[in-house]
Amino acid sequence: MSRKEKILAMLQEDPTDTFLRYSLAMELRTEGDHPSSLEKLDELTRDTPPYVPAFFMAAQQLVDLGRVDEARTRLRNGIDQARAQGDGHAAAEMSELLATLGELGEEEDEL
């Protein structure tokens, strides 16, 4: 049984388990199924409360796919949500990535 199959089997028992849902999104990313991975991460960002790591991982994946503007939006939303949940560490990590993207964007504009 593959890792993905194990996660899916556990999700059958508890489809609301945040960590399992996140793990499935990461497994889909590893398999190269980016649309499904991003969809699962989006679902996590719409939970109550939103799952903050999903914003960061979605943004990283979007950057890898060359979808930098979407990544910036995801990071801004994630930073707001992290601050609302009192997660300063996550907000700082996302802010750092956002700043890096801004710098990359400026370099691209100069080319």
C-alpha positions as CSV (number, residue, x, y, z in Angstrom):
1,M,0.0,0.0,0.0
2,S,1.4,3.4,-1.0
3,R,1.7,6.3,1.3
4,K,-1.1,8.1,-0.6
5,E,-3.3,5.0,-0.2
6,K,-2.6,4.8,3.5
7,I,-3.6,8.5,3.9
8,L,-6.8,8.0,1.9
9,A,-7.7,5.0,4.0
10,M,-7.2,7.0,7.2
11,L,-9.3,9.8,5.7
12,Q,-12.1,7.4,5.2
13,E,-12.3,7.0,9.0
14,D,-12.0,10.7,9.7
15,P,-12.4,12.9,6.6
16,T,-12.1,16.1,8.7
17,D,-8.6,15.3,10.1
18,T,-6.6,18.5,9.1
19,F,-3.2,16.8,9.3
20,L,-4.3,13.9,7.1
21,R,-5.8,16.3,4.6
22,Y,-2.6,18.4,4.6
23,S,-0.6,15.2,4.2
24,L,-2.6,14.2,1.2
25,A,-2.0,17.6,-0.4
26,M,1.7,17.2,0.1
27,E,1.7,13.7,-1.3
28,L,-0.2,14.9,-4.4
29,R,2.5,17.6,-4.8
30,T,5.2,15.0,-4.6
31,E,3.4,12.9,-7.3
32,G,3.3,16.0,-9.5
33,D,-0.5,16.4,-9.3
34,H,-0.3,20.1,-8.7
35,P,-4.0,20.9,-9.5
36,S,-5.2,18.4,-7.0
37,S,-2.6,19.4,-4.4
38,L,-3.5,23.1,-4.7
39,E,-7.2,22.2,-4.5
40,K,-6.7,20.3,-1.3
41,L,-4.6,23.2,0.2
42,D,-7.3,25.7,-0.9
43,E,-9.9,23.6,1.0
44,L,-7.7,23.8,4.1
45,T,-7.5,27.6,3.8
46,R,-11.3,27.8,3.8
47,D,-11.7,25.8,7.1
48,T,-12.7,27.5,10.3
49,P,-10.2,28.5,11.4
50,P,-8.1,28.3,8.2
51,Y,-5.1,26.1,8.4
52,V,-2.2,28.5,8.2
53,P,0.5,26.2,6.9
54,A,-1.7,25.5,3.8
55,F,-1.2,29.1,2.7
56,F,2.6,28.9,2.8
57,M,2.8,25.5,1.1
58,A,0.4,26.6,-1.7
59,A,2.5,29.7,-2.2
60,Q,5.7,27.7,-2.5
61,Q,4.1,25.4,-4.9
62,L,2.7,28.3,-7.0
63,V,6.2,29.8,-7.1
64,D,7.6,26.5,-8.3
65,L,5.0,26.5,-11.1
66,G,5.9,30.1,-12.1
67,R,2.6,31.5,-10.8
68,V,4.2,34.2,-8.7
69,D,1.3,36.7,-8.7
70,E,-1.0,34.0,-7.3
71,A,1.7,33.1,-4.7
72,R,1.9,36.7,-3.6
73,T,-1.9,36.8,-3.1
74,R,-1.8,33.5,-1.2
75,L,1.0,34.8,1.1
76,R,-0.8,38.1,1.9
77,N,-3.9,36.1,2.8
78,G,-1.8,33.7,4.9
79,I,0.0,36.5,6.7
80,D,-3.4,38.1,7.6
81,Q,-4.7,34.7,8.9
82,A,-1.5,33.9,10.8
83,R,-1.6,37.2,12.6
84,A,-5.4,36.8,13.3
85,Q,-4.5,33.4,14.9
86,G,-1.6,34.8,16.8
87,D,1.0,32.8,14.9
88,G,3.8,35.3,14.5
89,H,6.3,32.7,13.4
90,A,4.2,31.7,10.4
91,A,3.5,35.3,9.6
92,A,7.2,36.1,9.6
93,E,8.1,33.1,7.4
94,M,5.4,34.1,4.8
95,S,6.6,37.7,5.0
96,E,10.1,36.6,4.2
97,L,9.0,34.6,1.2
98,L,6.8,37.5,0.0
99,A,9.7,39.9,0.3
100,T,11.9,37.5,-1.8
101,L,9.2,37.4,-4.5
102,G,9.1,41.2,-4.5
103,E,12.8,41.3,-5.1
104,L,12.6,38.6,-7.8
105,G,9.8,40.6,-9.5
106,E,11.9,43.7,-9.5
107,E,14.9,41.9,-11.1
108,E,12.6,40.5,-13.8
109,D,11.3,44.0,-14.5
110,E,14.8,45.2,-15.2
111,L,15.6,42.5,-17.7
